[in-house]
Amino acid sequence: MPEIYKPRVILVTGSTDGIGKALAHQLAKQGVTVLIHGRCPRKCDEVTSSIRSQGGEARSYVADFGNLLEVQKMAQLLIRNEDCIDVLVNNAGLGIEAKRESSIDGNEAIFQVNCLAPYLLTELLARHLQKSRPARIINVASDGQYPIDFTDLMFEKKWHPALAYAKSKLALVMCTFILARKYKDSGITVNAIHPGSLMPTKLILGKFESIDSIETGVENIIRLIFDPSLSETSGEYFSKETVGKANAQAYDEKSQSLISTAITSLLTSHLSEASN
């Protein structure tokens, strides 16, 4: 029988709203110290205080994923302040925005927040996660995926909000597969999940009719965090409670190579911190 997995400290990015906030509260109820992340200090403080008022343990970290330097600084602060991080849940993301915007780094904003920033954070924290092996990384993706045009990675020629979102989530799934191979024998597993369909979060409300509840999404992520039978499972894409099938491009070796090369190029100056 697999040994029960009991992570002590879990970082949930984007945990001041929606599913991230609900997940943070549920984890705290299970005795986990939750590291809260958001881009708004006030919201981070509110969630942290709420968890503590209910007897839970929480600490907060602020960073705007639209600024890669802030991601890098947050990673440095986490490594300095936290003795261990057992699980990283890359949940922060942008939804279907009204117009195309560029980040402070010059990247299309949705692609940066949904793919580049979590990839960077993962790489910067990988060594720290290894100290807590076995450690788990969970990337919150979506069944809403669309093939990437590598000649227009930042959607400069053709931008559509829904397609920008779907392409960024496919890129995140591809990164999951890439990172799972990279950390295969390191004691770190890396998986992606579509936790629920059109849950009533701020990304969805007013745009679509909800299908799944936030509670359902939280339950599906919780399983990936705690299930002892998944201790050796890595490089998988889960759709809700079962292993799913991502867009075909996610499994294409040439496409994986292209996205890996592009991301490494975009993050070179920041990734150098991970090797120091």
N, C-alpha and C positions, 0 to 999 in steps of 0.2 A: 504493500500500500504506500503511495507517495507520501513523503513527509509534508506536513502542513507548512505552507509558506506564510510567514509572518513578517511582512515589511514593517519597519519602524517609522521611516520618514518618506513621505511621498510628495513630490513637486507636481502640482497641477497648474499648467499655464492657462491663462484666460479663465481664472476661477473667481472673478468678481461678478459674473452674470451667468444666466442660463445653465446649461448642463455642467459646466465647470464648477460653478458655485454649489449646485446641488450635490455634485460628486464630492467636493471638499467637505461639506457638512456630513455626508454619509460616512466618509472615511474617518472623520474625527470621532463619530459615534462608535466606530469599531476600534478605537484606541490608537489610531495612527496619528503621528504628528504631521500636520499638513502644511506644506509651504505654499502659501497663496501668492499668485502672480496676477498683475494687471498693469495697465498703463496709467491708471488714476490712483494717486496715493490715498485719497479719501475713501474710495471704494475698497481698496485693499485693507485699510484700517477697519472699515465697517464689517467686512466679512471675518477678519481675524478676531475682532472684538465679539462678534456674534458667536463664533465657535467657542471662544474662551468662556463666554457667559453661560454656555451650556455644558461646561466642564471639560471641553476638548482642548487640545494643544495645537496652536497655529502660529506661524510667523509669516511675515509678508515681504515680498520683493517687488519692486516697481521697475518696469521697463516697457518702452514703446517698441513693439516689434517692427514698426515702420522705420526704426533707426537701428542699424546693425551694431553701432558702437554701444548703444544702450544694452543690447543683448549680450555683448561681450563683457561689459562691465558688470552686468547682473551675474553672469557665470563666474566671474572672478570673486564677486561678493559671496556667492553661494559656496564656493570652494573654501573660502576663508572662514566663513561663519559656521558651516554645517559639517559635523564630523562624518556624516554619512548621508547619502541619498540612495534609497533602495529602489525606488520606482520613479520614472519620469513619464508623466502623461502630457504629451504635446497636444493640447486642446485649443489653444488660442488661435483665432482665425477671423478673417473677414468674410462676410457673406456676399450677397449680390448688391454691389454698390450702384449708386445712381449714375456715376460717370467715371471715366478712366482717370486715375490719379497716379502720380509718381511719388515714391518714397523719398526721404531726404537723401538716400543713397543713389537715387536715379533709376530705381527699378519700378516696374509696375507694382502698385501697392498690394493687390490681392496675392500675386505670385510671391512677393517678398514675405508677407505675414503668414501665409498658409504653407509655404514650402521652404524658402531660404532661411528664415529666422529659426524655425524648429530644427532644421538640419544643422545650422550653426550651433545652436544651444546643445544639441545632442553631442556633437563632436567635442565641444569645449568641456562638457561634463563627463565624457566617457570614462576617463581615468578615475574620476571621483566615484562614479557608479561602480567601477570594477572593485573598488575597495569594499563594497557591500555585497559582492557576489555571493549568491546569485542575485542579479539585478534585472529589472524588466523596463523596457521602453515601449510605450504604447502611443502610436500616432492616431489621432482621431481624424479619420478621413471621411469619405462619403461614397455611396453608390452612384452619385451623380458625377460621372467622369466623362471626359471627352478627349480624343487624341490630340497630342501636342504637335504643332508645327514648329520644328526646331529652327526654321529660318525666320520665325517671328515669335521668339520666346516671350518677349515683353508686350506682345499684342499691339505693336505700333502701327501695323498695317490694317489690322482688323481687330476691333475690340467690341465685345458684347459682354455685359455683366455676368450672365449665366454661364457663358462659355469660359470666361476668365476664371470663374470659380471652379468649374468642372475640370479645367485643365490643371489648375493649381493643386487640386485634390488628387488627380492622377499622378502628378509629379511627386506628391508626398508619398503615395503608395510605391512608386518606383524607388524612391529614396529608402523606403522601408526595406525593400528587397536588397538594395545595395548595402545598407548598413548591417543587415542581418548577416550577410556573407562576411563583411569586414570583421565583425565581432563574434564570429562563429564559435571560437574556442576561448573566449575571454570571460565567460560567466555572465554575459549579458544577452538577453533575448530581445528581439525587436519585431514587433507586430503592428499591423494597422487594423483599424476597425471602423465600420459604419455602424454607429451605436443605435441609430433609429432613423426612421423616415419622417422628415418634416415635423420635427418636434417643436413645440410652441416656445421657441427662444426668440430673442430680439432680431435674430437674423431671418426669421421666418414670419413672425407675426405681422399681419397687414399685407403680406405678399402672397402667402399660400394658405390653404386649409391644412391644419395639422392632421397627422396620421397616428404617429406614436407619441406617447407621453415622455416627458423628461425622465420620469422615474424608470421607464423601460430602458432608456439610453444609459442611465447611471448603472442599472443592474447589469447590463451587458459589458460595460467597462470594468465594473467591479469583478466580474468573473475573470477577465483577463489578468487582473491584478493579483487575485488570491488563489485561483484554481491550481492546486498542486499538480494536477494531471498535465498542466501546460508548462511545466518547469523546463522541458527540453524543446518546446515548440517555438520556432523562430522563423521569420521570413514568410509569415502567413498573412492573408487578408481575410478578416472576419466580417461577415455581413450579419449584424445583430448577434445572435447567439451561436451561429455556426460558421465554419470556414466557408468563405464565399469565393466568387470569381470576379477579379477586377477586369477592367478594360484590357483587351488583348495586348495593347501596346505596352502595358506594364511588364509583361513577361518577355518582350522582345529584347534580345541582348544588345542589338545595335542601338535601340532607343535608350536603354539603360546606360550605355556607354556615353551617348550624346548628352543625356541629362546630367550624368556625373561630371563630365568634362565642363559643361556650362556652369554648373553650380560651383565647382571647385574654382573656376576662373573668377566668378563673381565674388567669391568669399575668400580669395587667397590671403589678403592682408589680415583678415580676422582669424582664419584657420591656423595661421602660423602660431597663434597663441596656444593652440592645442598641442603642438609638438615641442613647446619649450618646457 
